[in-house]
Amino acid sequence: MNLTAKFRARRVEARNRKAVTRAIETAATPSMRHELMTLAQNQQHNWR
C-alpha cells in the first residue's frame, strides 16, 4: 500500500469514527444510543 493510500484510508477511518460519534450523541433514545455504542465497539476490532 503506498503512502497516499494509507493517508486516504486514515482519513476515511477518522470520518467514520466522527460519524459514529455524532450518531451516538444524537440518538433519539437511550436504547438506540446503547445499540450504536455496541455496534461501534464491535466494528472497532475490525478497523485495526
N, C-alpha and C positions, 0 to 999 in steps of 0.2 A: 504494500500500500504506500503510495507516495505521500509526500508531505501535504500537498493540497487536499488530498482525500481525507487525511487524518484531521486537518482543521475543519473541513466541511462536516465530518462525522461528529466532531466535538460540538460544533455549533448546533447541529440537529439534536444531539442529546440534551444540551442546555435548553434549547427551545421546548423540547418535550417535557423536561422537568418543570420549567416555568408554567407550561400549560396545565400540567397535573396539579401543581401547587395552587394555581388560580382556580381550578375546578373544585379542589378541596375547600378552599376558602369561601367559595360562593355556593356551596352545596345547599340545597333547599332544606334538607332535614339532617338531623344527626346520624340517622341510619345510612343515608346516602353518603355523608362525609366518611363514615366508618368504612363503607364498602369501597369508596375511592382510595382510601388510605391502604386498605388491604391489597387492592389491585396494584397500587404503586409499589408497595413493598415486594410483592411477588415479581413484578417486572424489573425491579432494581437489580435482582440477581442475574437477569438475562442481559442487562445493559453492560455489565463489566466483563 
